[in-house]
Amino acid sequence: MNDFIDKQNELVVYPNPSNEFVYIKNIDLNSKKIELFDMNGRLAKSYNKSEILEGKLSVSNLQAGNYILKIDTISKKIIIK
């Protein structure tokens, strides 16, 4: 039963790969710090509340590559094409 509950609350990021926007599900975006890091650990983009509309993040200004999306202590790999 706990496995089912954990899967329901798992952070979901889609589409992945993306080139314009990514959507985030199962997270309270109003109280979270959201950052994108390149694979060298450098901060590529930090989002504030006004840039997040209905869980939608713009990634169109980022170079193609792999990134780590970090929301507080939760991380997810995304690919920008």
CYANA upper distance limits for C-alpha pairs under 8 A (distance plus 0.5 A):
  1 MET  CA      5 ILE  CA      7.06
  2 ASN  CA      6 ASP  CA      6.60
  3 ASP  CA      7 LYS  CA      6.72
  4 PHE  CA      8 GLN  CA      6.87
  5 ILE  CA      9 ASN  CA      6.97
  6 ASP  CA     10 GLU  CA      6.59
  8 GLN  CA     26 ASN  CA      8.37
  9 ASN  CA     26 ASN  CA      6.15
 10 GLU  CA     26 ASN  CA      6.87
 11 LEU  CA     24 ILE  CA      7.67
 11 LEU  CA     25 LYS  CA      6.56
 11 LEU  CA     26 ASN  CA      5.87
 11 LEU  CA     27 ILE  CA      7.01
 12 VAL  CA     23 TYR  CA      8.49
 12 VAL  CA     24 ILE  CA      6.17
 12 VAL  CA     25 LYS  CA      5.55
 12 VAL  CA     26 ASN  CA      7.07
 13 VAL  CA     22 VAL  CA      7.01
 13 VAL  CA     23 TYR  CA      6.08
 13 VAL  CA     24 ILE  CA      5.19
 13 VAL  CA     25 LYS  CA      7.04
 13 VAL  CA     76 LYS  CA      8.25
 13 VAL  CA     78 ILE  CA      8.34
 14 TYR  CA     18 SER  CA      8.24
 14 TYR  CA     22 VAL  CA      5.95
 14 TYR  CA     23 TYR  CA      5.81
 14 TYR  CA     24 ILE  CA      7.27
 15 PRO  CA     21 PHE  CA      8.43
 15 PRO  CA     22 VAL  CA      6.37
 15 PRO  CA     23 TYR  CA      7.57
 16 ASN  CA     22 VAL  CA      7.92
 16 ASN  CA     78 ILE  CA      6.38
 16 ASN  CA     79 ILE  CA      6.49
 16 ASN  CA     80 ILE  CA      8.23
 17 PRO  CA     78 ILE  CA      6.87
 17 PRO  CA     79 ILE  CA      5.06
 17 PRO  CA     80 ILE  CA      6.12
 17 PRO  CA     81 LYS  CA      6.95
 18 SER  CA     22 VAL  CA      7.05
 18 SER  CA     59 VAL  CA      8.36
 18 SER  CA     78 ILE  CA      8.47
 18 SER  CA     79 ILE  CA      6.86
 18 SER  CA     80 ILE  CA      5.57
 18 SER  CA     81 LYS  CA      6.44
 19 ASN  CA     59 VAL  CA      6.95
 19 ASN  CA     60 SER  CA      6.22
 19 ASN  CA     64 ALA  CA      8.31
 19 ASN  CA     80 ILE  CA      5.73
 19 ASN  CA     81 LYS  CA      5.60
 20 GLU  CA     58 SER  CA      6.47
 20 GLU  CA     59 VAL  CA      5.78
 20 GLU  CA     60 SER  CA      4.83
 21 PHE  CA     56 LYS  CA      6.97
 21 PHE  CA     57 LEU  CA      5.91
 21 PHE  CA     58 SER  CA      4.97
 21 PHE  CA     59 VAL  CA      5.86
 21 PHE  CA     60 SER  CA      7.23
 22 VAL  CA     56 LYS  CA      6.28
 22 VAL  CA     57 LEU  CA      5.80
 22 VAL  CA     58 SER  CA      7.13
 22 VAL  CA     59 VAL  CA      7.58
 23 TYR  CA     55 GLY  CA      5.85
 23 TYR  CA     56 LYS  CA      4.99
 23 TYR  CA     57 LEU  CA      6.73
 24 ILE  CA     55 GLY  CA      5.51
 24 ILE  CA     56 LYS  CA      7.01
 24 ILE  CA     57 LEU  CA      8.42
 25 LYS  CA     55 GLY  CA      7.19
 28 ASP  CA     32 LYS  CA      7.31
 29 LEU  CA     33 LYS  CA      8.46
 29 LEU  CA     49 LYS  CA      8.11
 29 LEU  CA     52 ILE  CA      8.22
 29 LEU  CA     55 GLY  CA      7.42
 30 ASN  CA     49 LYS  CA      6.94
 32 LYS  CA     71 ILE  CA      6.73
 32 LYS  CA     72 ASP  CA      6.68
 33 LYS  CA     46 SER  CA      8.48
 33 LYS  CA     47 TYR  CA      7.84
 33 LYS  CA     48 ASN  CA      7.91
 33 LYS  CA     70 LYS  CA      8.41
 33 LYS  CA     71 ILE  CA      6.06
 33 LYS  CA     72 ASP  CA      6.10
 34 ILE  CA     46 SER  CA      6.54
 34 ILE  CA     47 TYR  CA      6.00
 34 ILE  CA     48 ASN  CA      7.89
 34 ILE  CA     69 LEU  CA      7.74
 34 ILE  CA     70 LYS  CA      6.26
 34 ILE  CA     71 ILE  CA      5.13
 34 ILE  CA     72 ASP  CA      7.39
 35 GLU  CA     43 LEU  CA      7.62
 35 GLU  CA     44 ALA  CA      8.16
 35 GLU  CA     45 LYS  CA      6.25
 35 GLU  CA     46 SER  CA      4.87
 35 GLU  CA     47 TYR  CA      6.68
 35 GLU  CA     69 LEU  CA      6.38
 35 GLU  CA     70 LYS  CA      5.70
 35 GLU  CA     71 ILE  CA      7.08
 36 LEU  CA     43 LEU  CA      6.58
 36 LEU  CA     44 ALA  CA      5.97
 36 LEU  CA     45 LYS  CA      5.60
 36 LEU  CA     46 SER  CA      6.83
 36 LEU  CA     67 TYR  CA      6.75
 36 LEU  CA     68 ILE  CA      6.06
 36 LEU  CA     69 LEU  CA      5.11
 36 LEU  CA     70 LYS  CA      6.68
 37 PHE  CA     41 GLY  CA      6.02
 37 PHE  CA     42 ARG  CA      5.84
 37 PHE  CA     43 LEU  CA      4.96
 37 PHE  CA     44 ALA  CA      5.59
 37 PHE  CA     45 LYS  CA      7.53
 37 PHE  CA     67 TYR  CA      5.97
 37 PHE  CA     68 ILE  CA      5.60
 37 PHE  CA     69 LEU  CA      7.07
 37 PHE  CA     70 LYS  CA      8.21
 38 ASP  CA     42 ARG  CA      5.98
 38 ASP  CA     43 LEU  CA      7.04
 38 ASP  CA     44 ALA  CA      6.55
 38 ASP  CA     65 GLY  CA      8.41
 38 ASP  CA     66 ASN  CA      7.05
 38 ASP  CA     67 TYR  CA      5.18
 38 ASP  CA     68 ILE  CA      6.90
 39 MET  CA     66 ASN  CA      6.89
 39 MET  CA     67 TYR  CA      6.39
 39 MET  CA     68 ILE  CA      7.58
 44 ALA  CA     62 LEU  CA      8.27
 47 TYR  CA     51 GLU  CA      6.54
 47 TYR  CA     52 ILE  CA      7.67
 48 ASN  CA     52 ILE  CA      7.48
 51 GLU  CA     57 LEU  CA      7.58
 52 ILE  CA     56 LYS  CA      6.15
 52 ILE  CA     57 LEU  CA      6.21
 53 LEU  CA     57 LEU  CA      7.83
 59 VAL  CA     80 ILE  CA      7.89
 62 LEU  CA     80 ILE  CA      7.92
 63 GLN  CA     80 ILE  CA      7.62
 63 GLN  CA     81 LYS  CA      8.27
 64 ALA  CA     79 ILE  CA      8.00
 64 ALA  CA     80 ILE  CA      5.32
 64 ALA  CA     81 LYS  CA      5.13
 65 GLY  CA     79 ILE  CA      6.30
 65 GLY  CA     80 ILE  CA      5.76
 65 GLY  CA     81 LYS  CA      6.95
 66 ASN  CA     77 LYS  CA      7.57
 66 ASN  CA     78 ILE  CA      6.45
 66 ASN  CA     79 ILE  CA      5.02
 66 ASN  CA     80 ILE  CA      6.77
 67 TYR  CA     77 LYS  CA      6.27
 67 TYR  CA     78 ILE  CA      5.81
 67 TYR  CA     79 ILE  CA      6.59
 67 TYR  CA     80 ILE  CA      8.01
 68 ILE  CA     75 SER  CA      6.89
 68 ILE  CA     76 LYS  CA      6.13
 68 ILE  CA     77 LYS  CA      4.98
 68 ILE  CA     78 ILE  CA      6.56
 69 LEU  CA     75 SER  CA      5.98
 69 LEU  CA     76 LYS  CA      5.63
 69 LEU  CA     77 LYS  CA      6.54
 69 LEU  CA     78 ILE  CA      7.23
 70 LYS  CA     74 ILE  CA      6.18
 70 LYS  CA     75 SER  CA      4.88
 70 LYS  CA     76 LYS  CA      7.05
 71 ILE  CA     75 SER  CA      6.84
